[in-house]
Amino acid sequence: MKQFGTILLFELKYYFKNKIFVGVTIFLMAAIVIVMFFPRFLSLFEKMPETDEKRPTLLLCAEGENAESIVEAFTASFSNYEVLSMDFDIDKLQEQISSGEAECAFVLDDLTSYTYYVNNLTMYDENTYQADQILQNLYRMNTMIQEGISPDQAEQILSFQIEHKVESLGKDQMENFFYTYIMIFALYTVILLYGQMVATNVATEKSSRAMEVLITSAKPTSMMFGKVIASCMAGFLQILCVFGAAILSFRLNEAYWDENSIIRSFFDMPMDLLLYMLLFFVLGFLIYAFLYGAIGSTASKLEDINTSVMPITLLFIFAFLVVVFSMTNGNVDNLLMKICSYVPFTSPMAMFTRIAMSTVPWYEVLISVAILIVSVFGIGILSAKIYRVGVLLYGTTPKIGSILKSVWEA
Amino acid sequence: MHLELKEIQKSFGPKQVLKGISFAAESGKAFGLLGRNGAGKTTTIRILMDVIPADAGSVLIDGQKIDYTKVGIGYLPEERGLYPKKKIIDQLVYFAQLKGMKKGDAVQSVDKWLERLEMSEYRNKRLDTLSKGNQQKIQLVTALAHDPDIVILDEPFSGLDPVNAMLLKDVVKEEITRGKIVLFSSHQMNYIEEFCDSIAILNDGRVVLQGDLHTIKHNYKRDKLVVRSEQAARVAEAFAASCQLLNNDTALLRLSSPEEKTQTMKLLVDRFDIDEIKVFEPSLNDIFVEYAGSQE
């Protein structure tokens, strides 16, 4: 136990003295703070006098008896444009748009059809949708008036709104999707990153032959648990720093984020979910870090690490893909997800996603967590044994089968 | 303190590496563990240090099964290496702590050893900034700082210049005087002869020769004579097949049995102008080549 403490402290120091580790953490914190403060900066510029700000020009060609009401309706609806009515001169109109004098143009054949001219059609261009609405309304209004309904009545009919409320008795997937996704992604990144770090750390000790002294000084179990728990604590601290910076800077700028429901939903995450996240993060992290450490001990050279850890990385990517596909399908309770939420290698992500986006009975969560905890200890002890055998093997990377055999014999 | 290895056996897969290794070492004395590459020395050391378990046999201290929590072992492995990118003092203190020392004691002891080995100036440097010989001296601190009862030194002199070798010799002698069991493994026979009271020679997983070095040498078959004479060439000619000319004035004469010794000496003195005749005493090197030379 004393050895474990010594190793833990030594390994933690390794992370805190590692310039890359500290650099990445500070960079991430700074990046997130800048993002969170962005709307505040933006609003500083927006508060400048708007008088000389020029709205983009929208050209409108309309003829006939409705021309006047069309121009009126467009001017009212496209309030962020300077709506200019012009004659039917398509060449001149195109020239104006190409040169940037005007941003876009509507050329109306009649009330039911038109051509929309624009220089670059952006992904978010909703002008035609807006124009459709205006023209549809005008058409309906005209028809109703022709049928003898008074303009006021017609107006009332057209602007009638249905009131509705949504009461979700379980989880609201729309709201949960975004933060579940971020959490899963954070879990994915951190586990892969730190797993590799643990594997490299072990392999470095082996290739520098520091292992020869280490293995005769400390028990493999203390070594393995010390290393893995230290990396878990470092990873945890890093996440805490980044998310802490995010939450703090969000709270400072809360008012500026009012309109962004996605960001808001993320920071309004329920407390119990956050605790689940921490639980699954720690357990998932440990189980993979143990595996990575064991694999690292079988590699003789640092170059071998990447190919050696491939099976574990693939297993982990599989878990990630199953979860993400199920999330985007909207059915997080499918059979595969149910199975995955009990298998220790996939359950940290699968069970967390199901808890976040669906309603899972408490006993299922309990069983899943229990399996996971038992597996963490099992895998931990197994990987310490692999470590004990692996660190003394030099030369070609041994096959998994032969390692397990020597573990069994030892 | 009396360390004894009894009938240690170990197999890796189908290959039996140790086929019943037994030897004993006393505190206050140095013991030489010899053998060619692959004879099983490192495996024996690892079993002794409880890194890998033996298939059969036992390690005893004063007749009792060894208790690793009570008996401290220091080890200088043949494959040298520590953390190249870490500060020397940090890693040395870490290793001493792993061996059970308190932090304060560890720092004190490490500083004492750095000074003893004339390495204090490198205390706060990174290991990879040091020369190979100096790195080796740093590594020696990991074997000694925690004041172990048993010190195992695997090829301790390789890579050291004569001055450092002398320093290390003094340190080893001090450790022996302080009552430590010092276990040497080396191919440099002159060092073994200088330090070790007893030896064991391993060949193919077996102890082929062991015991007190002087007794071994003395009991070595006394059936060779070293003859120094101006007429060495003539001596060689006369004894033809059983004689070998070592240099201009020395010949080595092989007798068919030790009993012929006196008779042959007389014969030589009568027939030739002899400066010196003595019974050939083998060096450890000769003994080693004879016993470890043949792989079964």
Interface residues (C-beta under 8 A of the other chain):
Chain A: K2 Q3 T6 I7 F10 K13 E205 S208 R209 A210 M211 E212 V213 L214 I215 T216 S217 A218 R388 L392 S402 S406 A410
Chain B: F12 G13 R46 M49 V51 I52 P53 I73 Y75 P77 E79 R80 G81 L82 Y83 P84 D90 Q91 Y94 F95 Q97 L98 K99 G100 Q139 T142
